[in-house]
Structures are given as structure tokens and as C-alpha cells.
Amino acid sequence: GHTAKNHNLQQQQAWLRRHHQQQQQHGLSSAANGHQQQQAPAWASSMAALDCEMCITTAGFELTRATLVDANGAVLFDELVVPDNPITDHNTRYSGITAAMLEGVETRLANVQRLLMQHVGPDTLLVGHALDNDLSALKLCHSKVIDTVALFPHPRGPPYKSSLKFLASKYLKRNIQEGEHDSIVDARTAMDLALLKITKGGSAYMVN
């Protein structure tokens, strides 16, 4: 009982110390990609954008990186994650994650779930692109979401979905995902698309 609780607390404290060191080691920081933070409207303070990267394990797709940014694009957390099951393919072509990056990482799904819940409350508007995939990887549900797939529907209608890369190019004049994906870049892009649509409404489609 009590001894076990103390041991778990010590484990959590040790993990918190290590995960900050790992962020620095792997260059996972708010300064990534030379992003210039913008000043979002005051009403956007309740918004946060989520993006996850997945690898392939013996159980299928599992979380291997999770990123949350605020409306200004500042990184709230950016974590590499060790899946519960053995990795069969790091999916580096899309995830940007390599075996070397995960060496020494001890962060697990439960750690990231707790981190997310520290930043995302019941009234937080969670933004993302195809958020159902991210929330499924996190094994979490959230009732207030803004999904850029729905904000910018494909001209041919469901089940077609416009890619984040296409939307970024068309509406933000921004080139992303030219190689491996970066969850910081993708989360910021989803947030910027959401803010564009909310502030400009239908005129967002008229961006030249």
C-alpha cells in the first residue's frame, strides 16, 4: 500500500526529470522549425492543437510521439513515447521517428495521457486534423473538437478528405510534410487553419 504509493511517486518524479532531458537531447522544443509565434485573439485562449505520430507494433498502430500547442503556436508538450508492444516498423517515412530517437526514452502512453489532461480540460477546444486518429492513438475521448477535415471539406464530399499538406499550401501558402512529418509543424498548421476559418469564415476559401 503505502510503500507502493511512494515507489510510484518516486518513479513519476524521476520520469519528469528525464523527460525534460530527453526533449533537449532530441531537439524537441518550442523553437523547432524556426516558428515565429503569433499573437492569437484573446478568445482563442481556450484552444489547443494536438498532433500524434504512430509507429507499427505487433498490435498495430501505436503512439510514438504526441505534441500539443496553444493558439499562439507555443509548445505545451512534445513527447516521444515507447509503445506497450514491440515495434515492427518505426514508420519513419511518415512519423519521422527512428530507433535511435527512442533509445533511453521511458515515457509511456499513461504518462502522455496525464500530461494531456493537465492542459486539456472539459471546456478546451481541441484542434487537429483527423483528430479521431490522434485520440484513438491516445485512447482518450474529448467532446469539444475542431477538426480541419470538417472545417475544410473535400470538394467531392465524404468519404474524401483533404490532406493537411494540401490545406496548408492552399490556405496558408505554407509548405509542410515535404519529407518526414513533424508533429509540432502539423499541430501549428491545424491551429492556424482553424483560426483562419473562425476569423474569416467562408472568406477563408477566397484566400489567394
CORQUI-V939959 format. One record per residue. N is the residue number from 1. SS is DSSP state (helix for helix, strand for strand, loop for the rest). Layout:
BEGIN
n = <N & N>
ss = <SS & SS>
END
This chain:
BEGIN
n = <1 & 2 & 3 & 4 & 5 & 6 & 7 & 8 & 9 & 10 & 11 & 12 & 13 & 14 & 15 & 16 & 17 & 18 & 19 & 20 & 21 & 22 & 23 & 24 & 25 & 26 & 27 & 28 & 29 & 30 & 31 & 32 & 33 & 34 & 35 & 36 & 37 & 38 & 39 & 40 & 41 & 42 & 43 & 44 & 45 & 46 & 47 & 48 & 49 & 50 & 51 & 52 & 53 & 54 & 55 & 56 & 57 & 58 & 59 & 60 & 61 & 62 & 63 & 64 & 65 & 66 & 67 & 68 & 69 & 70 & 71 & 72 & 73 & 74 & 75 & 76 & 77 & 78 & 79 & 80 & 81 & 82 & 83 & 84 & 85 & 86 & 87 & 88 & 89 & 90 & 91 & 92 & 93 & 94 & 95 & 96 & 97 & 98 & 99 & 100 & 101 & 102 & 103 & 104 & 105 & 106 & 107 & 108 & 109 & 110 & 111 & 112 & 113 & 114 & 115 & 116 & 117 & 118 & 119 & 120 & 121 & 122 & 123 & 124 & 125 & 126 & 127 & 128 & 129 & 130 & 131 & 132 & 133 & 134 & 135 & 136 & 137 & 138 & 139 & 140 & 141 & 142 & 143 & 144 & 145 & 146 & 147 & 148 & 149 & 150 & 151 & 152 & 153 & 154 & 155 & 156 & 157 & 158 & 159 & 160 & 161 & 162 & 163 & 164 & 165 & 166 & 167 & 168 & 169 & 170 & 171 & 172 & 173 & 174 & 175 & 176 & 177 & 178 & 179 & 180 & 181 & 182 & 183 & 184 & 185 & 186 & 187 & 188 & 189 & 190 & 191 & 192 & 193 & 194 & 195 & 196 & 197 & 198 & 199 & 200 & 201 & 202 & 203 & 204 & 205 & 206 & 207 & 208>
ss = <loop & helix & helix & helix & helix & helix & helix & helix & helix & helix & helix & helix & helix & helix & helix & helix & helix & helix & helix & helix & helix & helix & helix & helix & helix & loop & loop & loop & loop & loop & loop & helix & helix & helix & loop & loop & loop & loop & loop & loop & loop & helix & helix & helix & helix & helix & strand & strand & strand & strand & strand & strand & strand & strand & strand & strand & strand & loop & loop & strand & strand & strand & strand & strand & strand & strand & strand & strand & strand & strand & loop & loop & loop & loop & strand & strand & strand & strand & strand & strand & loop & loop & loop & loop & loop & loop & strand & strand & strand & loop & loop & helix & helix & helix & helix & loop & loop & loop & helix & helix & helix & helix & loop & loop & loop & loop & loop & loop & helix & helix & helix & helix & helix & helix & helix & helix & helix & helix & helix & loop & loop & loop & loop & loop & strand & strand & strand & strand & loop & loop & helix & helix & helix & helix & helix & helix & helix & helix & loop & loop & loop & loop & loop & loop & strand & strand & strand & helix & helix & helix & helix & loop & loop & loop & loop & loop & loop & loop & loop & loop & loop & loop & loop & helix & helix & helix & helix & helix & helix & helix & helix & helix & loop & loop & loop & loop & loop & loop & loop & loop & loop & loop & helix & helix & helix & helix & helix & helix & helix & helix & helix & helix & helix & helix & helix & helix & helix & helix & helix & helix & helix & helix & helix & helix & helix & helix & loop & loop>
END
